[in-house]
Amino acid sequence: MAQQTLELRGDFIELHSLLKLLGLAPSGGAAKEMIAAGQVTVDGVVETRKACKLRANQCVRVAGEEVLLVPPPDAIVRGA
């Protein structure tokens, strides 16, 4: 399984946008279809909400690819 990381630029990214941004889906429409068909998992659970908000430290898997979301380097660590 191919693995990659994505550094967030804000607090979150929507699932369908992530798939399109990384080229895991050829278009936004294709990304939404993949999600609706149950082909995408977030933290090991099938996710069917196309606009699911993904945050740092979550893991997305689709089509043999794994993406770990990481916070931007200037993010404030809370609870440390």
C-alpha positions as a printed NumPy array, in Angstrom:
array([[  0.   ,   0.   ,   0.   ],
       [  1.408,   3.374,  -1.015],
       [  1.574,   5.898,   1.812],
       [  1.786,   9.651,   1.762],
       [  1.22 ,  12.586,   4.081],
       [ -0.646,  15.808,   3.512],
       [  0.102,  18.884,   5.559],
       [ -3.131,  20.74 ,   6.256],
       [ -3.211,  24.452,   5.478],
       [ -6.183,  25.117,   7.755],
       [ -8.158,  23.275,  10.414],
       [ -9.633,  20.737,   7.989],
       [-10.133,  19.572,   4.404],
       [-13.291,  17.979,   3.016],
       [-12.95 ,  14.358,   1.942],
       [-13.938,  14.841,  -1.711],
       [-11.489,  17.755,  -2.002],
       [ -8.665,  15.639,  -0.593],
       [ -9.238,  12.866,  -3.136],
       [ -9.241,  15.319,  -6.029],
       [ -6.272,  17.342,  -4.723],
       [ -4.031,  14.279,  -4.423],
       [ -5.15 ,  12.768,  -7.725],
       [ -6.745,   9.769,  -6.034],
       [ -9.868,  10.591,  -8.055],
       [ -9.736,  12.04 , -11.598],
       [-12.397,  14.649, -10.814],
       [-14.569,  15.998,  -8.049],
       [-17.531,  14.052,  -9.402],
       [-15.532,  10.829,  -9.459],
       [-14.402,  11.481,  -5.874],
       [-18.016,  11.871,  -4.753],
       [-18.973,   8.633,  -6.536],
       [-16.123,   6.719,  -4.887],
       [-17.193,   7.996,  -1.48 ],
       [-20.882,   7.184,  -2.072],
       [-19.915,   3.671,  -3.224],
       [-18.164,   3.01 ,   0.101],
       [-14.667,   2.804,  -1.412],
       [-13.082,   5.208,   1.072],
       [-12.253,   4.681,   4.74 ],
       [-11.326,   7.262,   7.359],
       [ -9.517,   5.869,  10.401],
       [-10.547,   2.359,   9.325],
       [-14.279,   3.093,   9.005],
       [-16.122,   3.391,   5.682],
       [-17.043,   7.049,   5.145],
       [-19.93 ,   7.95 ,   2.836],
       [-20.196,  11.675,   3.611],
       [-18.532,  13.488,   0.704],
       [-17.998,  16.675,   2.702],
       [-16.711,  14.903,   5.819],
       [-14.252,  17.288,   7.489],
       [-10.851,  15.674,   7.889],
       [ -8.479,  16.972,  10.519],
       [ -4.857,  16.396,  11.523],
       [ -3.855,  12.855,  12.523],
       [ -6.646,  11.183,  10.565],
       [ -5.876,   8.47 ,   8.029],
       [ -7.704,   8.049,   4.71 ],
       [ -7.489,   4.884,   2.608],
       [ -8.691,   4.464,  -0.96 ],
       [ -7.648,   2.336,  -3.947],
       [ -4.469,   1.   ,  -2.368],
       [ -3.367,   4.428,  -1.145],
       [ -3.077,   5.649,   2.434],
       [ -2.944,   9.334,   3.321],
       [ -2.063,  10.624,   6.778],
       [ -3.103,  14.202,   7.507],
       [ -0.607,  16.204,   9.526],
       [ -0.943,  19.637,  11.099],
       [  0.968,  22.6  ,   9.701],
       [  4.334,  23.166,  11.431],
       [  3.075,  26.341,  13.119],
       [  0.005,  24.639,  14.649],
       [ -0.453,  25.067,  18.381],
       [ -0.319,  21.762,  20.244],
       [ -3.109,  21.72 ,  22.8  ],
       [ -3.069,  19.619,  25.945],
       [  0.704,  19.167,  25.982]])
